[in-house]
């Protein structure tokens, strides 16, 4: 009887361990997916910032040219 109880408890613990391992793997996958998505977003934002900086530089040049023409 005691042996059966111990075997049952062991089986339950093994199931719990397997479920916990599966949760860990799912969380690792989700974390990696989220990190990858964040990295893509960051790169896209950096690209847009670069484009906007270039636009600002071009507009400043145009403004300077217009100021020179007005003088």
C-alpha positions, 0 to 999 in steps of 0.5 A, spaced: 500 500 500 505 504 501 509 502 495 503 504 491 502 511 494 509 512 493 509 510 485 502 514 484 506 520 488 512 519 483 507 519 477 504 525 479 510 529 480 513 526 473 507 529 470 508 536 474 515 536 472 513 535 464 508 540 464 513 545 468 518 543 462 513 544 457 511 551 460 518 553 460 519 551 453 513 555 451 515 561 455 522 561 451 519 560 444 514 566 446 520 570 449 524 569 443 519 571 438 517 577 442 525 579 442 525 578 435 519 582 433 521 588 438 528 588 434 525 588 427 520 594 430 527 597 433 530 597 426 524 600 422 524 605 427 531 607 426 530 607 419 525 612 419 529 616 424 534 616 419 530 618 413 526 624 417 533 626 419 535 626 412 529 630 410 530 635 416 537 636 413 534 637 406 529 642 408 534 646 412 538 647 406 532 649 402 531 654 407 538 657 407 538 657 399 531 661 400 534 666 405 540 667 400 536 668 394 531 673 398 538 677 400 
